[in-house]
């Protein structure tokens, strides 16, 4: 019983960490895209 709960807690924690990492990566990508758009607008 305790082993099952420990495994489930580890899986949930792992999924949470993966979700946070994915969100941070997406925000970085979005920020880079925004900066590139601003640079293109300055050219005109």
C-alpha positions in Angstrom: 0.0 0.0 0.0 2.7 2.5 1.0 4.8 1.4 -2.0 1.9 2.1 -4.3 1.3 5.5 -2.9 5.0 6.3 -3.1 5.1 5.3 -6.7 2.0 7.3 -7.5 3.5 10.4 -5.7 6.7 10.0 -7.7 4.8 9.8 -11.0 2.7 12.8 -10.2 5.8 14.8 -9.1 7.6 13.8 -12.3 4.6 14.9 -14.4 4.5 18.2 -12.6 8.2 18.8 -13.2 7.9 17.9 -16.9 4.9 20.3 -17.2 6.8 23.2 -15.6 9.8 22.5 -17.8 7.6 22.4 -20.9 5.9 25.7 -19.9 9.2 27.4 -19.3 10.5 26.3 -22.7 7.4 27.5 -24.5 7.6 30.9 -22.8 11.3 31.2 -23.8 10.3 30.3 -27.4 7.5 32.8 -27.4 9.8 35.6 -26.0 12.3 34.9 -28.8 9.6 35.0 -31.4 8.3 38.3 -30.0 11.8 39.9 -30.0 12.3 38.7 -33.6 9.0 40.3 -34.6 10.0 43.6 -32.9 13.3 43.6 -34.8 11.5 43.0 -38.1 9.1 45.9 -37.4 12.0 48.2 -36.7 13.4 47.5 -40.2 10.4 49.1 -41.7 
